[in-house]
């Protein structure tokens, strides 16, 4: 069974509002990066036929269309559940018996194989859902052919979906499909799982300390692919560090590409990010 996924995304200017205290001006960019990594991983899943993104944001629409998603405007403009019903109708236009699943747009650590396991479980039921990592919300709601999606997202949606008769998916080892991001704490948890490239560029990626001078508080790190990237005293100070030993695992955020790439901050794995 090949699924059509419906991914809703608010306009970037208002998306991920609970990240605002920690992310500041990075918040719209993070919202887009989360969606890009979500859509890219979903499109790479062997159980997914296509991805429909429902959004009125032109920047997000263009970026996600470049990843192969079909982008449709949020014509109802009546909230999340209305947008999901609209996307499901678009997927099933003309009476096509298409299995449809609503997927959260803020799953930056999403793994295609884990999503495939969830959808394989969903294919055994008429309607089914996967609770989020917090255990109160929902990150995926699926409807097999012949069954309406009937989304009930918002607030305690786990209880709402269960009360509606949807089967709760309890598959193991699908943490990346459950890890949505609303707060800085959520983002740190996603980073520990390992986020996709778009989110990693903005929110931080893992590296290994390579060189360090205590006199200049500068040095370099090695990315996991072996690429050396320099950091200066400002990047070192931004991470709240006092000392750094070559060989230590660190978390970094970078800007630029190729030879112009530089570290904006670096910190130890056990330290919180200056998100």
N, C-alpha and C positions, 0 to 999 in steps of 0.2 A: 504494500500500500504506500503510495507516494502522496505526501501531504502538501497543502498550500498553507503557509504560515502568514498570519496577519499581524503586523507589528505596528502599534500606534505610537505616534511621537508628537508631543506638544510643540508649539513654536519654541525655538531655542531660547528666546528671551525670557520665557517663564518656566522652562523645564528645570527639573531637579532643584526646586526652590529650597529644599532642606539642606542642600549642600552649600548654600550661599554663605553662611557664617564662616565656613572653612575654606571654600574655594574662591570666594570673591569674584573677580573678573574672569576667572577660568571656567566658571560654571557653565555658560553656554557651550564652550568648546568641549568640556567634559561630556555634556549631554550628547553632543553629536558623536564624539569618539566612542562612547558606550554603544550608541546605536550602530555605528559603523562596524564595530567588532562583533556585535550581536548578529547583524545581517550577514556579515562575511562568514561567520561560523555556521549560521543556519543554512546559507546557500551551499556550503561545502558538505552538508549532511546527506548521506546516501538515501535517507528516507524522505527528503524534501524535494518536491517538484519545483516549486517557486515560492517567492516571498513577495507579499503585498504590503507596502508601507502606507499607512494612512496619516498624512500630515499636510498642514497648510504652510509649512515653513519652506521657502524656496531654496535656501542654502542647504538645508538638510535633505530636501527632496533631490537636488542635483547630486549631492555626495552619495546618497544611497542608491540612486538610479545607476550611478557609475559602477556600483558593486553588483549590478544585475537585478535589483529589485524593481518591481512595478510600483510606481508611486501614484497614489490617487488622493485627491483633495478630500479634506474632512468636511464634506458637504453638509452633514447634519449639524456640525459645530455645536453639539449638545452634550459633550463630555465623552469620557473614555468608553463607556459601554456602547453608546450610540455609534462611536467611531468603529468599534470592533464589529458591530452588527453590519455596518455599512461595508466594511472590508470583506466580511464573509459573504454578503450578497454579491459583491463584485466577483469574488472567487467562484461563486456558483451561478453566475449569470447564464441564462438560457437553460436552466434546469440541470446543469452538469452535476453528476453525483461525486462531488469532490470532497475528500476528507479535509477539514479545516481546523487549524489550531491557532488560537491567539497566543502570542508570545510577547513577554515584556521586552521593552527596548533597552533596558538598562542591565544587560547581562554581559559585562565586558570580559569575563573569564570563560564565556561559553565554549564548550568543546563539542565538536560535531558528533563524535562517537557517543558522548553522553546524551546528547539530544536524540540521537537515533534510538538509544535504549528506551528513553521515555516514550517516544512515538511508537515503538514496537509494543509497549505495554498499552498505550492508548488505542491501538488498532483492535484490541480484544474487547473494547467496550463501546457503548453508544456515545456517552459523554464521560469525560474523565478530566482530572486536573492534577497539577503538581503544586504542592504548597511551597512557599518561599522558605528561605533559611531561617527566618524568624519564627515560622510556624503559625503565623496569623494570616498572611496574605497568599497570593497565588501568582506564580510566574508563567504557567502554561495551562490553557483550557482547550481541550480537544473535542471535536465532534465528528464522528464517523459519518459516511454517507447515509442520508435519510434521517439524520438527527440535527436539530437546530443547535447553534452554538450557545445561546442564552447566557451571555457573559454577565457576571455579577461582581466585577472588580470594584475595589475601593474599600478601605477599612478592613474589617474582619472577613475578607472574601473567602478564606478557607472554609469557615463555618457556613457561609452563604452558599458556596458551591456544593458543599456536602449536603446541606439541607435541600438543595434543589434536585437531588438524586444523582449527581455526578459521582463517578467512582474516583476515590482518592488513590493516586499512584504512589506507591511506597518503594519504588525501585532503589536499590543501593548504588553507591558510587556514581551519583549524578549531581554532585555538589555544585558544579558549574552552572547547571540549569536552574538551580534554586537560589543562587547568589545574586540577587538584584542589589542595586546600590541606591540608597536614599540619603545616607549620612556618611560623614568622614570615617566612622568606624566600619561601616559596610565596605567602603572603598579599600580600607586597609585589609579587610578580610579577603576581598577580591584580589588584591595585589599578591597576597600570600598564595592564593590558588594559581596565579599567573594570568595576567590580563592579555588581551590581544594587542597588536602593534599600535593601533590608533590611541588607545587608552594609555598604553605604556609611555608613549611620547609625551603626553601631558601629565599623567599622574605618577609616573615613576616606573623604572624597570630595575632588574637586578643586575649586578656587576660585581667584579672583584677588584679590590684596591691593588694597584700595581706599583705605583711610586708615591712617595709623600715626603715633603720637606717641612719640618716643624718651624723653620725660620720664615718661610714664605707662606705657609699654610696652603700650599698648592701641590699638585701632582697629577696623577693620571689613574684611570681605571681601565680594566679590560671588560668589554661586553662579553656576553656568553658565546658570541661567535668569534672571539679573539681580537676584535677591533679595539685599539687603544683610543681613549677619549680623554683629553685634558680637563682639569678643573682648576679654578683659581681660588683665592682666599675668600671671595664673596660666596662662592658655591659651598665651600667648606663651612663657613660661619652660618650659612642659612640652614644647615642640617643640625645645628646644635652640638657639634662634635668638639672635643678637646684634643684628642689624639687619634691617629689612624695608623694601623700596621699593614704593610703589604700582605696580601693573602686574605684579609678580612672580606667577608661578603657584605656588600652595601646595597642600598636602594638609591637609585638616582632618577633625576628628571633631566632630559636633554632638550636642546633647541638646535635647529639647523639640520643640515644633511651633509653627508660626505665629509670632506676635509674641513668644512665649516662647523661641524657638529661640536657642541660644547655642553658641559654639565652645568645645569642651573642650580641644583642642590644635590648633596649626597648625605646619607645618614645610615646608621647601622640598621640591620633587619629588626632589631628589638625596639628601635625608637619610632615614635609616631612621625608620619610625614607632615611637613609644612605644606599641606595640600593647597 
